[in-house]
Amino acid sequence: MVVYRVSIPPYVADMITRLPPAVKRDAKQAFRILSRDSRAGEPLEKELRGLWKFRIRSFRVGYRIVAG
C-alpha cells in the first residue's frame, strides 16, 4: 500500500489547534484517509482545476496532489 505524505502549512496547523476537540479528531482522521488515498476527495473545476476538496464536517479542505 502506498502512503502519501500530508503536508500542512504552519498557519493551517495553527488554525487546527484552535478547533474544538471533536473537530480536531475528525481533521486527523481526514488526513489519515488522504494519506492512504489521495483521491478520496473531489476534484475542483474551472479556475481551480488541479486542486481537490475534502469535507470535514462544515469545513472544506483544499489540497493538491504532488508526485514525487
All heavy atoms as TSV, in Angstrom:
chain	resi	resn	atom	element	x	y	z
A	1	MET	N	N	0.843	-1.177	0.000
A	1	MET	CA	C	0.000	0.000	0.000
A	1	MET	C	C	0.889	1.241	0.000
A	1	MET	O	O	1.826	1.353	0.769
A	1	MET	CB	C	-0.922	-0.002	1.220
A	1	MET	CG	C	-1.600	1.322	1.383
A	1	MET	SD	S	-2.904	1.561	2.607
A	1	MET	CE	C	-2.435	0.696	4.028
A	2	VAL	N	N	0.573	2.178	-0.864
A	2	VAL	CA	C	1.287	3.445	-0.939
A	2	VAL	C	C	0.739	4.385	0.128
A	2	VAL	O	O	-0.463	4.499	0.309
A	2	VAL	CB	C	1.107	4.090	-2.336
A	2	VAL	CG1	C	1.780	5.437	-2.384
A	2	VAL	CG2	C	1.635	3.174	-3.423
A	3	VAL	N	N	1.651	5.035	0.837
A	3	VAL	CA	C	1.247	6.024	1.836
A	3	VAL	C	C	1.763	7.370	1.367
A	3	VAL	O	O	2.931	7.517	1.024
A	3	VAL	CB	C	1.823	5.688	3.231
A	3	VAL	CG1	C	1.464	6.770	4.226
A	3	VAL	CG2	C	1.305	4.345	3.693
A	4	TYR	N	N	0.880	8.347	1.313
A	4	TYR	CA	C	1.226	9.690	0.878
A	4	TYR	C	C	1.548	10.547	2.095
A	4	TYR	O	O	1.014	10.335	3.174
A	4	TYR	CB	C	0.063	10.321	0.109
A	4	TYR	CG	C	-0.312	9.553	-1.124
A	4	TYR	CD1	C	-1.280	8.553	-1.080
A	4	TYR	CD2	C	0.313	9.812	-2.334
A	4	TYR	CE1	C	-1.611	7.838	-2.209
A	4	TYR	CE2	C	-0.011	9.097	-3.471
A	4	TYR	CZ	C	-0.978	8.106	-3.403
A	4	TYR	OH	O	-1.313	7.399	-4.511
A	5	ARG	N	N	2.422	11.524	1.900
A	5	ARG	CA	C	2.759	12.459	2.976
A	5	ARG	C	C	1.825	13.651	2.878
A	5	ARG	O	O	1.694	14.272	1.833
A	5	ARG	CB	C	4.205	12.923	2.838
A	5	ARG	CG	C	4.634	13.858	3.953
A	5	ARG	CD	C	6.110	14.165	3.878
A	5	ARG	NE	N	6.498	14.768	2.625
A	5	ARG	CZ	C	6.532	16.079	2.402
A	5	ARG	NH1	N	6.211	16.921	3.353
A	5	ARG	NH2	N	6.897	16.547	1.229
A	6	VAL	N	N	1.156	13.959	3.956
A	6	VAL	CA	C	0.268	15.118	4.011
A	6	VAL	C	C	1.064	16.269	4.615
A	6	VAL	O	O	1.533	16.177	5.742
A	6	VAL	CB	C	-0.998	14.823	4.854
A	6	VAL	CG1	C	-1.851	16.066	4.981
A	6	VAL	CG2	C	-1.781	13.672	4.239
A	7	SER	N	N	1.241	17.324	3.846
A	7	SER	CA	C	1.988	18.490	4.302
A	7	SER	C	C	0.991	19.598	4.640
A	7	SER	O	O	0.189	19.994	3.795
A	7	SER	CB	C	2.942	18.939	3.204
A	7	SER	OG	O	3.629	20.091	3.590
A	8	ILE	N	N	1.052	20.082	5.870
A	8	ILE	CA	C	0.108	21.095	6.336
A	8	ILE	C	C	0.881	22.384	6.612
A	8	ILE	O	O	1.798	22.383	7.440
A	8	ILE	CB	C	-0.608	20.620	7.616
A	8	ILE	CG1	C	-1.314	19.294	7.354
A	8	ILE	CG2	C	-1.579	21.677	8.113
A	8	ILE	CD1	C	-1.821	18.617	8.601
A	9	PRO	N	N	0.526	23.478	5.931
A	9	PRO	CA	C	1.210	24.753	6.193
A	9	PRO	C	C	1.051	25.167	7.657
A	9	PRO	O	O	0.029	24.876	8.289
A	9	PRO	CB	C	0.498	25.750	5.282
A	9	PRO	CG	C	-0.186	24.926	4.246
A	9	PRO	CD	C	-0.496	23.602	4.894
A	10	PRO	N	N	2.055	25.859	8.221
A	10	PRO	CA	C	2.007	26.244	9.637
A	10	PRO	C	C	0.754	27.040	10.026
A	10	PRO	O	O	0.198	26.815	11.100
A	10	PRO	CB	C	3.269	27.092	9.821
A	10	PRO	CG	C	4.192	26.621	8.761
A	10	PRO	CD	C	3.325	26.233	7.605
A	11	TYR	N	N	0.292	27.938	9.170
A	11	TYR	CA	C	-0.891	28.723	9.544
A	11	TYR	C	C	-2.140	27.848	9.608
A	11	TYR	O	O	-3.034	28.103	10.403
A	11	TYR	CB	C	-1.093	29.925	8.611
A	11	TYR	CG	C	-1.508	29.572	7.203
A	11	TYR	CD1	C	-2.850	29.541	6.850
A	11	TYR	CD2	C	-0.570	29.276	6.229
A	11	TYR	CE1	C	-3.249	29.219	5.569
A	11	TYR	CE2	C	-0.955	28.964	4.936
A	11	TYR	CZ	C	-2.288	28.935	4.609
A	11	TYR	OH	O	-2.677	28.617	3.337
A	12	VAL	N	N	-2.186	26.796	8.808
A	12	VAL	CA	C	-3.327	25.876	8.853
A	12	VAL	C	C	-3.229	25.016	10.119
A	12	VAL	O	O	-4.222	24.811	10.808
A	12	VAL	CB	C	-3.392	24.998	7.590
A	12	VAL	CG1	C	-4.489	23.955	7.704
A	12	VAL	CG2	C	-3.606	25.862	6.354
A	13	ALA	N	N	-2.035	24.542	10.431
A	13	ALA	CA	C	-1.835	23.751	11.646
A	13	ALA	C	C	-2.230	24.566	12.876
A	13	ALA	O	O	-2.859	24.038	13.803
A	13	ALA	CB	C	-0.388	23.293	11.746
A	14	ASP	N	N	-1.899	25.853	12.871
A	14	ASP	CA	C	-2.269	26.726	13.983
A	14	ASP	C	C	-3.790	26.847	14.101
A	14	ASP	O	O	-4.341	26.794	15.199
A	14	ASP	CB	C	-1.634	28.097	13.802
A	14	ASP	CG	C	-1.911	29.013	14.975
A	14	ASP	OD1	O	-1.672	28.581	16.125
A	14	ASP	OD2	O	-2.364	30.153	14.741
A	15	MET	N	N	-4.466	26.976	12.964
A	15	MET	CA	C	-5.934	27.069	12.989
A	15	MET	C	C	-6.546	25.774	13.508
A	15	MET	O	O	-7.519	25.803	14.255
A	15	MET	CB	C	-6.473	27.397	11.596
A	15	MET	CG	C	-6.191	28.808	11.178
A	15	MET	SD	S	-6.934	29.395	9.621
A	15	MET	CE	C	-7.292	27.981	8.686
A	16	ILE	N	N	-5.974	24.642	13.123
A	16	ILE	CA	C	-6.496	23.348	13.563
A	16	ILE	C	C	-6.391	23.217	15.078
A	16	ILE	O	O	-7.303	22.700	15.731
A	16	ILE	CB	C	-5.782	22.189	12.842
A	16	ILE	CG1	C	-6.182	22.175	11.363
A	16	ILE	CG2	C	-6.110	20.845	13.489
A	16	ILE	CD1	C	-5.383	21.212	10.510
A	17	THR	N	N	-5.297	23.708	15.662
A	17	THR	CA	C	-5.134	23.597	17.118
A	17	THR	C	C	-6.187	24.392	17.873
A	17	THR	O	O	-6.457	24.111	19.037
A	17	THR	CB	C	-3.738	24.069	17.579
A	17	THR	OG1	O	-3.587	25.452	17.275
A	17	THR	CG2	C	-2.639	23.260	16.939
A	18	ARG	N	N	-6.801	25.368	17.230
A	18	ARG	CA	C	-7.815	26.201	17.879
A	18	ARG	C	C	-9.234	25.649	17.736
A	18	ARG	O	O	-10.182	26.227	18.257
A	18	ARG	CB	C	-7.769	27.617	17.310
A	18	ARG	CG	C	-6.441	28.299	17.540
A	18	ARG	CD	C	-6.348	29.588	16.738
A	18	ARG	NE	N	-4.998	30.066	16.700
A	18	ARG	CZ	C	-4.510	30.996	17.499
A	18	ARG	NH1	N	-5.279	31.531	18.431
A	18	ARG	NH2	N	-3.263	31.391	17.385
A	19	LEU	N	N	-9.392	24.549	17.015
A	19	LEU	CA	C	-10.717	23.961	16.798
A	19	LEU	C	C	-11.149	23.151	18.022
A	19	LEU	O	O	-10.312	22.696	18.806
A	19	LEU	CB	C	-10.685	23.055	15.564
A	19	LEU	CG	C	-10.436	23.746	14.231
A	19	LEU	CD1	C	-10.229	22.701	13.139
A	19	LEU	CD2	C	-11.570	24.685	13.882
A	20	PRO	N	N	-12.443	22.929	18.167
A	20	PRO	CA	C	-12.928	22.058	19.253
A	20	PRO	C	C	-12.366	20.642	19.100
A	20	PRO	O	O	-12.077	20.195	17.980
A	20	PRO	CB	C	-14.446	22.056	19.063
A	20	PRO	CG	C	-14.743	23.262	18.245
A	20	PRO	CD	C	-13.539	23.502	17.397
A	21	PRO	N	N	-12.192	19.919	20.208
A	21	PRO	CA	C	-11.584	18.586	20.169
A	21	PRO	C	C	-12.224	17.622	19.165
A	21	PRO	O	O	-11.513	16.887	18.467
A	21	PRO	CB	C	-11.753	18.073	21.599
A	21	PRO	CG	C	-11.826	19.303	22.425
A	21	PRO	CD	C	-12.525	20.327	21.575
A	22	ALA	N	N	-13.536	17.615	19.069
A	22	ALA	CA	C	-14.201	16.685	18.141
A	22	ALA	C	C	-13.855	17.006	16.694
A	22	ALA	O	O	-13.658	16.101	15.872
A	22	ALA	CB	C	-15.713	16.730	18.339
A	23	VAL	N	N	-13.746	18.267	16.372
A	23	VAL	CA	C	-13.401	18.666	15.003
A	23	VAL	C	C	-11.940	18.330	14.720
A	23	VAL	O	O	-11.595	17.882	13.622
A	23	VAL	CB	C	-13.685	20.170	14.767
A	23	VAL	CG1	C	-13.310	20.583	13.360
A	23	VAL	CG2	C	-15.151	20.482	15.049
A	24	LYS	N	N	-11.067	18.519	15.712
A	24	LYS	CA	C	-9.651	18.144	15.548
A	24	LYS	C	C	-9.518	16.652	15.267
A	24	LYS	O	O	-8.747	16.244	14.407
A	24	LYS	CB	C	-8.851	18.493	16.797
A	24	LYS	CG	C	-8.460	19.927	16.870
A	24	LYS	CD	C	-7.376	20.131	17.911
A	24	LYS	CE	C	-8.001	20.511	19.217
A	24	LYS	NZ	N	-7.026	21.037	20.189
A	25	ARG	N	N	-10.291	15.848	15.994
A	25	ARG	CA	C	-10.270	14.393	15.761
A	25	ARG	C	C	-10.683	14.078	14.338
A	25	ARG	O	O	-10.056	13.264	13.660
A	25	ARG	CB	C	-11.198	13.681	16.741
A	25	ARG	CG	C	-10.536	13.149	17.961
A	25	ARG	CD	C	-11.444	12.206	18.738
A	25	ARG	NE	N	-12.798	12.714	18.966
A	25	ARG	CZ	C	-13.139	13.531	19.964
A	25	ARG	NH1	N	-12.232	13.923	20.816
A	25	ARG	NH2	N	-14.369	13.943	20.099
A	26	ASP	N	N	-11.746	14.731	13.872
A	26	ASP	CA	C	-12.218	14.494	12.508
A	26	ASP	C	C	-11.179	14.953	11.483
A	26	ASP	O	O	-11.001	14.317	10.440
A	26	ASP	CB	C	-13.541	15.209	12.262
A	26	ASP	CG	C	-14.689	14.575	13.041
A	26	ASP	OD1	O	-14.508	13.476	13.601
A	26	ASP	OD2	O	-15.779	15.185	13.084
A	27	ALA	N	N	-10.484	16.049	11.763
A	27	ALA	CA	C	-9.440	16.533	10.857
A	27	ALA	C	C	-8.301	15.526	10.779
A	27	ALA	O	O	-7.820	15.196	9.691
A	27	ALA	CB	C	-8.930	17.897	11.305
A	28	LYS	N	N	-7.878	15.010	11.931
A	28	LYS	CA	C	-6.814	13.998	11.934
A	28	LYS	C	C	-7.235	12.765	11.145
A	28	LYS	O	O	-6.449	12.196	10.390
A	28	LYS	CB	C	-6.459	13.601	13.361
A	28	LYS	CG	C	-5.665	14.644	14.093
A	28	LYS	CD	C	-5.339	14.160	15.497
A	28	LYS	CE	C	-4.582	15.203	16.284
A	28	LYS	NZ	N	-4.251	14.758	17.635
A	29	GLN	N	N	-8.477	12.348	11.333
A	29	GLN	CA	C	-8.983	11.185	10.590
A	29	GLN	C	C	-8.998	11.480	9.089
A	29	GLN	O	O	-8.633	10.628	8.284
A	29	GLN	CB	C	-10.384	10.808	11.078
A	29	GLN	CG	C	-10.969	9.605	10.386
A	29	GLN	CD	C	-10.162	8.336	10.606
A	29	GLN	OE1	O	-9.476	8.174	11.606
A	29	GLN	NE2	N	-10.225	7.440	9.660
A	30	ALA	N	N	-9.398	12.677	8.711
A	30	ALA	CA	C	-9.421	13.053	7.287
A	30	ALA	C	C	-8.017	13.007	6.702
A	30	ALA	O	O	-7.812	12.503	5.589
A	30	ALA	CB	C	-10.018	14.441	7.119
A	31	PHE	N	N	-7.013	13.493	7.450
A	31	PHE	CA	C	-5.635	13.467	6.957
A	31	PHE	C	C	-5.120	12.035	6.855
A	31	PHE	O	O	-4.357	11.712	5.940
A	31	PHE	CB	C	-4.731	14.325	7.832
A	31	PHE	CG	C	-5.100	15.792	7.788
A	31	PHE	CD1	C	-5.098	16.552	8.945
A	31	PHE	CD2	C	-5.470	16.408	6.605
A	31	PHE	CE1	C	-5.444	17.895	8.920
A	31	PHE	CE2	C	-5.820	17.748	6.565
A	31	PHE	CZ	C	-5.803	18.498	7.716
A	32	ARG	N	N	-5.560	11.165	7.749
A	32	ARG	CA	C	-5.189	9.746	7.640
A	32	ARG	C	C	-5.776	9.139	6.367
A	32	ARG	O	O	-5.113	8.380	5.658
A	32	ARG	CB	C	-5.672	8.964	8.859
A	32	ARG	CG	C	-4.817	9.147	10.065
A	32	ARG	CD	C	-5.238	8.178	11.183
A	32	ARG	NE	N	-4.861	8.760	12.448
A	32	ARG	CZ	C	-5.699	9.319	13.315
A	32	ARG	NH1	N	-6.992	9.314	13.103
A	32	ARG	NH2	N	-5.255	9.850	14.432
A	33	ILE	N	N	-7.034	9.466	6.103
A	33	ILE	CA	C	-7.688	8.961	4.884
A	33	ILE	C	C	-6.944	9.446	3.650
A	33	ILE	O	O	-6.646	8.671	2.739
A	33	ILE	CB	C	-9.167	9.403	4.844
A	33	ILE	CG1	C	-9.970	8.674	5.921
A	33	ILE	CG2	C	-9.776	9.172	3.459
A	33	ILE	CD1	C	-11.363	9.241	6.151
A	34	LEU	N	N	-6.621	10.738	3.618
A	34	LEU	CA	C	-5.932	11.298	2.462
A	34	LEU	C	C	-4.517	10.741	2.317
A	34	LEU	O	O	-3.998	10.652	1.203
A	34	LEU	CB	C	-5.906	12.818	2.538
A	34	LEU	CG	C	-7.269	13.487	2.350
A	34	LEU	CD1	C	-7.169	14.985	2.605
A	34	LEU	CD2	C	-7.832	13.205	0.967
A	35	SER	N	N	-3.878	10.353	3.414
A	35	SER	CA	C	-2.538	9.773	3.315
A	35	SER	C	C	-2.580	8.378	2.697
A	35	SER	O	O	-1.597	7.926	2.122
A	35	SER	CB	C	-1.854	9.734	4.681
A	35	SER	OG	O	-2.399	8.740	5.499
A	36	ARG	N	N	-3.717	7.722	2.792
A	36	ARG	CA	C	-3.871	6.396	2.188
A	36	ARG	C	C	-4.449	6.461	0.782
A	36	ARG	O	O	-4.150	5.608	-0.046
A	36	ARG	CB	C	-4.769	5.520	3.065
A	36	ARG	CG	C	-4.061	5.032	4.296
A	36	ARG	CD	C	-4.918	4.075	5.105
A	36	ARG	NE	N	-5.193	4.728	6.391
A	36	ARG	CZ	C	-6.393	5.057	6.831
A	36	ARG	NH1	N	-7.458	4.772	6.145
A	36	ARG	NH2	N	-6.527	5.656	7.982
A	37	ASP	N	N	-5.307	7.458	0.541
A	37	ASP	CA	C	-5.962	7.593	-0.770
A	37	ASP	C	C	-6.062	9.074	-1.107
A	37	ASP	O	O	-6.998	9.755	-0.689
A	37	ASP	CB	C	-7.351	6.961	-0.724
A	37	ASP	CG	C	-8.084	7.049	-2.053
A	37	ASP	OD1	O	-7.472	7.473	-3.063
A	37	ASP	OD2	O	-9.273	6.704	-2.093
A	38	SER	N	N	-5.078	9.559	-1.862
A	38	SER	CA	C	-5.024	10.986	-2.171
A	38	SER	C	C	-6.213	11.457	-3.006
A	38	SER	O	O	-6.500	12.640	-3.059
A	38	SER	CB	C	-3.723	11.322	-2.894
A	38	SER	OG	O	-3.661	10.649	-4.136
A	39	ARG	N	N	-6.900	10.544	-3.636
A	39	ARG	CA	C	-8.047	10.905	-4.469
A	39	ARG	C	C	-9.382	10.633	-3.766
A	39	ARG	O	O	-10.415	10.464	-4.411
A	39	ARG	CB	C	-7.981	10.175	-5.803
A	39	ARG	CG	C	-6.737	10.593	-6.589
A	39	ARG	CD	C	-6.653	9.908	-7.929
A	39	ARG	NE	N	-5.404	10.215	-8.586
A	39	ARG	CZ	C	-5.185	11.267	-9.346
A	39	ARG	NH1	N	-6.140	12.132	-9.537
A	39	ARG	NH2	N	-4.006	11.453	-9.909
A	40	ALA	N	N	-9.361	10.612	-2.446
A	40	ALA	CA	C	-10.585	10.377	-1.673
A	40	ALA	C	C	-11.533	11.578	-1.755
A	40	ALA	O	O	-12.724	11.430	-1.534
A	40	ALA	CB	C	-10.245	10.080	-0.217
A	41	GLY	N	N	-10.990	12.742	-2.048
A	41	GLY	CA	C	-11.819	13.942	-2.172
A	41	GLY	C	C	-12.419	14.052	-3.555
A	41	GLY	O	O	-12.455	13.083	-4.316
A	42	GLU	N	N	-12.864	15.250	-3.875
A	42	GLU	CA	C	-13.453	15.510	-5.186
A	42	GLU	C	C	-12.599	16.535	-5.926
A	42	GLU	O	O	-12.166	17.520	-5.337
A	42	GLU	CB	C	-14.853	16.095	-5.027
A	42	GLU	CG	C	-15.836	15.172	-4.367
A	42	GLU	CD	C	-17.188	15.856	-4.194
A	42	GLU	OE1	O	-17.629	16.558	-5.118
A	42	GLU	OE2	O	-17.764	15.701	-3.120
A	43	PRO	N	N	-12.370	16.324	-7.227
A	43	PRO	CA	C	-11.600	17.312	-7.986
A	43	PRO	C	C	-12.407	18.602	-8.162
A	43	PRO	O	O	-13.633	18.572	-8.306
A	43	PRO	CB	C	-11.351	16.627	-9.323
A	43	PRO	CG	C	-12.403	15.583	-9.436
A	43	PRO	CD	C	-12.772	15.187	-8.032
A	44	LEU	N	N	-11.709	19.717	-8.123
A	44	LEU	CA	C	-12.343	21.006	-8.370
A	44	LEU	C	C	-12.276	21.315	-9.858
A	44	LEU	O	O	-11.496	20.712	-10.593
A	44	LEU	CB	C	-11.661	22.102	-7.545
A	44	LEU	CG	C	-11.807	21.926	-6.038
A	44	LEU	CD1	C	-10.962	22.950	-5.295
A	44	LEU	CD2	C	-13.257	22.055	-5.614
A	45	GLU	N	N	-13.082	22.263	-10.298
A	45	GLU	CA	C	-13.182	22.565	-11.720
A	45	GLU	C	C	-12.886	24.031	-12.001
A	45	GLU	O	O	-12.612	24.804	-11.088
A	45	GLU	CB	C	-14.587	22.210	-12.208
A	45	GLU	CG	C	-14.925	20.744	-12.013
A	45	GLU	CD	C	-16.351	20.418	-12.403
A	45	GLU	OE1	O	-17.084	21.327	-12.829
A	45	GLU	OE2	O	-16.723	19.246	-12.277
A	46	LYS	N	N	-12.964	24.366	-13.247
A	46	LYS	CA	C	-12.761	25.724	-13.752
A	46	LYS	C	C	-11.411	26.273	-13.325
A	46	LYS	O	O	-10.399	25.620	-13.532
A	46	LYS	CB	C	-13.918	26.623	-13.357
A	46	LYS	CG	C	-15.238	26.173	-13.956
A	46	LYS	CD	C	-16.343	27.100	-13.609
A	46	LYS	CE	C	-17.640	26.535	-14.176
A	46	LYS	NZ	N	-18.779	27.341	-13.832
A	47	GLU	N	N	-11.382	27.466	-12.727
A	47	GLU	CA	C	-10.100	28.086	-12.390
A	47	GLU	C	C	-9.361	27.358	-11.267
A	47	GLU	O	O	-8.184	27.610	-11.024
A	47	GLU	CB	C	-10.259	29.572	-12.039
A	47	GLU	CG	C	-11.075	29.843	-10.807
A	47	GLU	CD	C	-12.575	29.976	-11.059
A	47	GLU	OE1	O	-13.032	29.875	-12.211
A	47	GLU	OE2	O	-13.289	30.182	-10.079
A	48	LEU	N	N	-10.014	26.435	-10.583
A	48	LEU	CA	C	-9.383	25.660	-9.516
A	48	LEU	C	C	-9.005	24.247	-9.969
A	48	LEU	O	O	-8.673	23.392	-9.144
A	48	LEU	CB	C	-10.304	25.596	-8.291
A	48	LEU	CG	C	-10.594	26.945	-7.634
A	48	LEU	CD1	C	-11.595	26.789	-6.509
A	48	LEU	CD2	C	-9.325	27.605	-7.145
A	49	ARG	N	N	-9.047	24.018	-11.283
A	49	ARG	CA	C	-8.677	22.708	-11.825
A	49	ARG	C	C	-7.261	22.353	-11.357
A	49	ARG	O	O	-6.386	23.195	-11.333
A	49	ARG	CB	C	-8.725	22.736	-13.343
A	49	ARG	CG	C	-8.508	21.383	-13.992
A	49	ARG	CD	C	-8.665	21.471	-15.480
A	49	ARG	NE	N	-10.002	21.938	-15.842
A	49	ARG	CZ	C	-11.047	21.143	-16.052
A	49	ARG	NH1	N	-10.908	19.848	-15.938
A	49	ARG	NH2	N	-12.216	21.638	-16.378
A	50	GLY	N	N	-7.069	21.120	-10.963
A	50	GLY	CA	C	-5.784	20.676	-10.444
A	50	GLY	C	C	-5.776	20.594	-8.921
A	50	GLY	O	O	-4.875	20.020	-8.333
A	51	LEU	N	N	-6.786	21.194	-8.285
A	51	LEU	CA	C	-6.937	21.115	-6.830
A	51	LEU	C	C	-8.078	20.162	-6.502
A	51	LEU	O	O	-8.933	19.887	-7.336
A	51	LEU	CB	C	-7.224	22.498	-6.242
A	51	LEU	CG	C	-6.145	23.551	-6.429
A	51	LEU	CD1	C	-6.627	24.895	-5.888
A	51	LEU	CD2	C	-4.866	23.139	-5.745
A	52	TRP	N	N	-8.081	19.693	-5.278
A	52	TRP	CA	C	-9.104	18.767	-4.797
A	52	TRP	C	C	-9.710	19.317	-3.526
A	52	TRP	O	O	-9.105	20.162	-2.867
A	52	TRP	CB	C	-8.478	17.405	-4.506
A	52	TRP	CG	C	-8.004	16.694	-5.732
A	52	TRP	CD1	C	-6.962	17.071	-6.541
A	52	TRP	CD2	C	-8.536	15.522	-6.304
A	52	TRP	NE1	N	-6.827	16.183	-7.566
A	52	TRP	CE2	C	-7.776	15.218	-7.439
A	52	TRP	CE3	C	-9.589	14.682	-5.947
A	52	TRP	CZ2	C	-8.033	14.117	-8.236
A	52	TRP	CZ3	C	-9.839	13.576	-6.739
A	52	TRP	CH2	C	-9.077	13.307	-7.872
A	53	LYS	N	N	-10.894	18.826	-3.158
A	53	LYS	CA	C	-11.521	19.215	-1.892
A	53	LYS	C	C	-11.932	17.969	-1.124
A	53	LYS	O	O	-12.237	16.931	-1.698
A	53	LYS	CB	C	-12.731	20.117	-2.124
A	53	LYS	CG	C	-13.904	19.413	-2.787
A	53	LYS	CD	C	-15.075	20.342	-2.946
A	53	LYS	CE	C	-16.208	19.622	-3.671
A	53	LYS	NZ	N	-17.364	20.481	-3.870
A	54	PHE	N	N	-11.902	18.102	0.204
A	54	PHE	CA	C	-12.316	17.022	1.091
A	54	PHE	C	C	-13.067	17.671	2.234
A	54	PHE	O	O	-12.587	18.629	2.834
A	54	PHE	CB	C	-11.089	16.263	1.612
A	54	PHE	CG	C	-11.437	14.990	2.329
A	54	PHE	CD1	C	-11.584	13.814	1.627
A	54	PHE	CD2	C	-11.606	14.965	3.703
A	54	PHE	CE1	C	-11.905	12.632	2.280
A	54	PHE	CE2	C	-11.927	13.796	4.369
A	54	PHE	CZ	C	-12.075	12.623	3.650
A	55	ARG	N	N	-14.251	17.172	2.537
A	55	ARG	CA	C	-15.085	17.794	3.573
A	55	ARG	C	C	-14.813	17.176	4.942
A	55	ARG	O	O	-14.686	15.973	5.086
A	55	ARG	CB	C	-16.548	17.629	3.219
A	55	ARG	CG	C	-16.833	18.393	1.938
A	55	ARG	CD	C	-18.195	18.847	1.652
A	55	ARG	NE	N	-19.030	19.532	2.566
A	55	ARG	CZ	C	-18.962	20.836	2.877
A	55	ARG	NH1	N	-18.003	21.574	2.403
A	55	ARG	NH2	N	-19.855	21.387	3.651
A	56	ILE	N	N	-14.719	18.081	5.926
A	56	ILE	CA	C	-14.616	17.692	7.328
A	56	ILE	C	C	-15.707	18.481	8.037
A	56	ILE	O	O	-15.576	19.684	8.239
A	56	ILE	CB	C	-13.244	18.061	7.934
A	56	ILE	CG1	C	-12.116	17.416	7.149
A	56	ILE	CG2	C	-13.200	17.663	9.402
A	56	ILE	CD1	C	-10.745	17.916	7.549
A	57	ARG	N	N	-16.796	17.812	8.340
A	57	ARG	CA	C	-17.970	18.475	8.923
A	57	ARG	C	C	-18.391	19.638	8.035
A	57	ARG	O	O	-18.685	19.440	6.883
A	57	ARG	CB	C	-17.693	18.913	10.356
A	57	ARG	CG	C	-17.490	17.759	11.304
A	57	ARG	CD	C	-17.251	18.235	12.691
A	57	ARG	NE	N	-17.149	17.114	13.598
A	57	ARG	CZ	C	-17.774	17.068	14.749
A	57	ARG	NH1	N	-18.542	18.052	15.143
A	57	ARG	NH2	N	-17.622	16.027	15.527
A	58	SER	N	N	-18.403	20.856	8.579
A	58	SER	CA	C	-18.810	22.010	7.764
A	58	SER	C	C	-17.609	22.698	7.105
A	58	SER	O	O	-17.762	23.720	6.463
A	58	SER	CB	C	-19.573	23.023	8.624
A	58	SER	OG	O	-18.741	23.513	9.647
A	59	PHE	N	N	-16.422	22.120	7.272
A	59	PHE	CA	C	-15.215	22.685	6.683
A	59	PHE	C	C	-14.881	21.968	5.387
A	59	PHE	O	O	-15.214	20.802	5.206
A	59	PHE	CB	C	-14.025	22.541	7.646
A	59	PHE	CG	C	-14.224	23.233	8.951
A	59	PHE	CD1	C	-14.710	22.543	10.046
A	59	PHE	CD2	C	-13.937	24.574	9.074
A	59	PHE	CE1	C	-14.901	23.184	11.256
A	59	PHE	CE2	C	-14.121	25.232	10.287
A	59	PHE	CZ	C	-14.609	24.538	11.378
A	60	ARG	N	N	-14.201	22.667	4.520
A	60	ARG	CA	C	-13.726	22.066	3.282
A	60	ARG	C	C	-12.214	22.258	3.229
A	60	ARG	O	O	-11.721	23.381	3.358
A	60	ARG	CB	C	-14.376	22.757	2.094
A	60	ARG	CG	C	-14.203	22.016	0.826
A	60	ARG	CD	C	-14.979	22.621	-0.304
A	60	ARG	NE	N	-16.052	23.498	0.180
A	60	ARG	CZ	C	-16.780	24.265	-0.581
A	60	ARG	NH1	N	-16.586	24.277	-1.861
A	60	ARG	NH2	N	-17.706	25.025	-0.078
A	61	VAL	N	N	-11.481	21.172	3.047
A	61	VAL	CA	C	-10.033	21.222	2.930
A	61	VAL	C	C	-9.699	21.213	1.441
A	61	VAL	O	O	-10.128	20.317	0.718
A	61	VAL	CB	C	-9.379	20.007	3.623
A	61	VAL	CG1	C	-7.890	19.975	3.373
A	61	VAL	CG2	C	-9.690	20.003	5.100
A	62	GLY	N	N	-8.952	22.196	1.001
A	62	GLY	CA	C	-8.458	22.220	-0.367
A	62	GLY	C	C	-7.057	21.662	-0.381
A	62	GLY	O	O	-6.257	21.944	0.512
A	63	TYR	N	N	-6.752	20.825	-1.371
A	63	TYR	CA	C	-5.414	20.239	-1.424
A	63	TYR	C	C	-4.996	19.967	-2.850
A	63	TYR	O	O	-5.797	19.967	-3.778
A	63	TYR	CB	C	-5.325	18.987	-0.560
A	63	TYR	CG	C	-6.135	17.793	-1.035
A	63	TYR	CD1	C	-5.549	16.773	-1.756
A	63	TYR	CD2	C	-7.493	17.677	-0.716
A	63	TYR	CE1	C	-6.278	15.677	-2.165
A	63	TYR	CE2	C	-8.229	16.575	-1.114
A	63	TYR	CZ	C	-7.606	15.575	-1.852
A	63	TYR	OH	O	-8.347	14.503	-2.256
A	64	ARG	N	N	-3.692	19.774	-3.001
A	64	ARG	CA	C	-3.093	19.477	-4.310
A	64	ARG	C	C	-2.322	18.170	-4.169
A	64	ARG	O	O	-1.657	17.951	-3.153
A	64	ARG	CB	C	-2.141	20.602	-4.685
A	64	ARG	CG	C	-1.384	20.373	-5.977
A	64	ARG	CD	C	-0.531	21.553	-6.309
A	64	ARG	NE	N	-1.428	22.710	-6.269
A	64	ARG	CZ	C	-1.052	23.952	-6.084
A	64	ARG	NH1	N	0.196	24.236	-5.921
A	64	ARG	NH2	N	-1.919	24.927	-6.050
A	65	ILE	N	N	-2.393	17.336	-5.180
A	65	ILE	CA	C	-1.645	16.088	-5.195
A	65	ILE	C	C	-0.351	16.367	-5.955
A	65	ILE	O	O	-0.387	16.782	-7.109
A	65	ILE	CB	C	-2.442	14.961	-5.875
A	65	ILE	CG1	C	-3.765	14.743	-5.130
A	65	ILE	CG2	C	-1.619	13.684	-5.933
A	65	ILE	CD1	C	-4.742	13.827	-5.855
A	66	VAL	N	N	0.775	16.138	-5.282
A	66	VAL	CA	C	2.078	16.391	-5.885
A	66	VAL	C	C	2.822	15.073	-5.978
A	66	VAL	O	O	2.999	14.383	-4.963
A	66	VAL	CB	C	2.897	17.399	-5.033
A	66	VAL	CG1	C	4.250	17.651	-5.658
A	66	VAL	CG2	C	2.121	18.698	-4.867
A	67	ALA	N	N	3.249	14.718	-7.174
A	67	ALA	CA	C	4.005	13.475	-7.369
A	67	ALA	C	C	5.450	13.701	-6.942
A	67	ALA	O	O	6.001	14.782	-7.114
A	67	ALA	CB	C	3.962	13.066	-8.831
A	68	GLY	N	N	6.011	12.683	-6.368
A	68	GLY	CA	C	7.435	12.787	-6.087
A	68	GLY	C	C	7.746	12.590	-4.709
A	68	GLY	O	O	8.625	12.628	-4.068
